[in-house]
Amino acid sequence: MPMTWLAVYAQHGSCSDDKIPPERLREILLGDVPAPGERASVGEALLETDAVALNCAPAQELADELGLTLGQLEAQCAD
């Protein structure tokens, strides 16, 4: 079974910091406030994922998977 884009981003967010399951990353991207210990993993997942190197979908495809607009996803990332 192929990985979802959310799983790919969550896997990257678990590389050097604490693990963050895709389900938890989804909750955070949909508005749940990350715990202090989750912030580094969320930042790594969203800000350090190299879409070209990891062969990931663009941010629009992740937004589509989450049922968000690109603007909403960008706002969540900024928060």
JOWO-V916680 format. One record per backbone hydrogen bond with DSSP energy under -1.0 kcal/mol. CO is the residue of the C=O (numbers start at 1). NH is the residue of the N-H. If there is no record, write none. Layout:
co=(CO,CO)
nh=(NH,NH)
This chain:
co=(4,5,6,7,8,9,12,21,22,23,24,25,26,27,28,35,35,38,39,40,41,42,43,44,50,51,58,58,59,60,61,62,63,69,70,71,72,73,74,75)
nh=(8,9,10,11,12,13,15,25,26,27,28,29,30,32,31,38,39,42,43,44,45,46,47,48,54,56,61,62,63,64,65,66,68,73,74,75,76,77,78,79)
